């Protein structure tokens, strides 16, 4: 089970976007990176293309670049603070994440 999942609210704790919050759009598990909406926005220059009968002009495209997992922390939905995540088992045997500050289940 992962500490950070798609759809979680996270806060950046290192880098140029320090202190910014956003929702996780995707998790790249092999690279240990996450893509967060509105954080680490990069620009890419694209050449003009021919798509069938229509011409697509050259443009500058902005996109959310991945950020390393160690540079983000989960924001607890209950206490609204950036927190460490722990794991525990419920009575019916399911593994869940919990906030180590307020002891509330995140899942």
Residue, then its C-alpha position, 0 to 999 in steps of 0.5 A: x500500500x502506498x502512502x500517497x495515492x491519486x486524489x490525495x491532497x498534498x503539500x510541497x515541502x521542498x523546491x521552488x513550489x514550497x508550501x503550495x498545495x494541490x491534488x495528486x493527478x497521478x503516481x509514477x511508482x517506478x520513478x517514485x514521483x507524483x504529478x500534482x495539479x498546479x505545482x511544478x508547472x513546466x513549459x514545452x515548445x512544440x513544433x508546427x505539425x501537419x495533422x491530416x488536412x489541417x495545420x497545427x501551429x507552433x506553440x508553447x504548452x504548459x504542463x504539470x511536471x512530476x515531483x519526487x515523492x520525498x518532496x511532498x507530504x499528505x494533508x490530513x482531511x480532518x486536521x488540515x495539516x501536513x502529516x506523516x502517514x501510518x498504517x494499521x489494520x481494522x477489525x475486519x482485516x483491511x489495511x488503512x492509512x492514518x494520520x499520526x497527529x490526530x489519529x484519524x483514518x485517511x481512507 
